[in-house]
Amino acid sequence: MLSKLESIFKCHRPANGHSESDDPVDILQDSYRDLSRLAAQISNHAARAPYPGVVERLRRIAAEKQASADLIRPRLLAAHRTLDEATLDINSAGNHWERMGLDLSAHSALETRLLERAARLEEKSPDLAELLRQIVRSNNHHVRAFMDLIARADPQAHLT
């Protein structure tokens, strides 16, 4: 019966429906992967942006996301974990306006997941929980940046 209870409480099922481990290193690895994936997505969208100013702004956001992932990297390497450097699933959309909406949505979802993970880590590993909260704080200005980019983009444009 004890093993049954442990299996019930071992994994957490967040809003996205995916089962996540409560192991601190697994949580860091998931966070690293999610941040790297979003950085790659935004970088891909920057390469397809219609104006040089937008390209530069998106590249800066992507670099900041990757820098956040890089804050986690030493912890994973110290735990002898491999880093997922394989091709990541990158979401895209039909035009620039839709891509910016997708990036904003992905950023917000990731922010929520990181805060949920930080709450789960609080008791076992408060320093790792604080690291995830620090990452959220350092990236929260991206919401305003994406909203500004969306406001300036033409939703009717069929540019790729």
N, C-alpha and C positions, 0 to 999 in steps of 0.2 A: 504494500500500500504506500510506503514511503517513496518508492521509486516512481509510482504513479503520480503522486503529488509533486515530486521534483520535476517530472516531465511536463506537468501542467504549468508550473511556475517558472521553468527554466527559460522559456522563450516568451518574448513579448510580441504582440501582433499590433503594429501601429495602424494608423488610419489607411495607409496605402495597401494593407492586406498582406504584406510580406512579413514573414516571421523573422525576428531578429534575436540574436543571442544576447544574453545579459553579461557575457564575458567582456570586460573592459577593452581588451585588445581587439576583439571582434568588432566592437562598437567603433573603435578608432579606425579599423580597416574599412568598415562600411562608410564612415564619414569621409575618409580620404578618397575612396572610390567615387562617392557622390560629388564631392567638391571638384575632383579632377574631371569628371564627366561634364559637369556644368561649365567648367572653364573651357573645355574643348568645344562644347556646343556654342558658347558665346564667341569664341575665337572663330569658329566656322561661320557664324552669322556675321562677324566683322568682315571677313573676307568677301562676303556677298552684299555688304551694305552699299547703298547708292552714293554716299557723299564722303569725302575724306575726313571731315570733322566727326562724322558718325563712326567711321572706321576706327579712328584714333580713340574715341570714347569707349567703344566696345572692346578694343584691344586692352585698354587700361583696366576695364572691369574684369576681363578674362585673366589678366595678369594678377590682379588682386585675389581672384578666386584661387588661382593656382598657388599663390603665395600662402594663402590660408591652408591649402592642402599640404604645402611644404612644411608648415608648422607641425603637422602630425607625423610626417615622414620619419624623423629621428626616433620617435617613440615606437613606431612599427619596426624599424630596423633593429632597435635595441631588443625588441621582443622576438627577433629572428623571424619576422613575417616577410613574405614576399609582397612586393607592391604590384598591383594590377596595372601593368603598362600596356596591356593588349588594347586592340581597337575597342573603343567605347561606343555604345549605342548613342548616337547623337540625334536628337529630335530636330526637325526642321518644319518649315511651313512654306506656303506659296509665295508670299511676298514679305518685304521688309517689315511692314507694320505687324503682320501676323507673327513673324519671328520674334519681334520685340515683346509681344504679348506672351509668347511661349517662354521667353527668357524670364520675364517678370514672374510668371506663374511657377516656373521651375525654381527660381530663387526663393519665392515665398514658401513653397513646399519644403525645400531643403532647410530653410531657416526653422520651420516648425519641427522637422525631424531632428535637427541638431539640438534644439531646446528640449525635446522629449528625451533624447539620448542623454543629455546633460542631467536631466532630472533622475534618470535611471542610474546614472553613475555616481550621483551625489554621495551616497552612503559608502559604496565600495571604494571609490577613487575620486575624492573631491578635487584633486588637482587636474584630473582629466576632464571632469565636469566643467571646471572653470575654463580650461582651454577651449572647449566647445562653445561656451558662452562668450568668451573673448572673440572667437571667430565670428559669431553672429553679430556682436557689437561692431566689429571692424568692417563688416560687410553690409550693415543695415542702410547705409547711404545709397546702395545700389537700387533700392526701391525707387527713390526720387529720380535717379539717373534714368532708369527704364521708363518711368512715367513721363519724364521729359522727352525722351526719344520717341515714345509712342505718340505723344501729343503733337510732335513735329512731323511725324510720318504721315503719309497719305494712305488711308486704309483702302482706297479704291485703286491704287497703283498696282499694276501687274508686273512690276519689276521683279526679277529674281535675284 
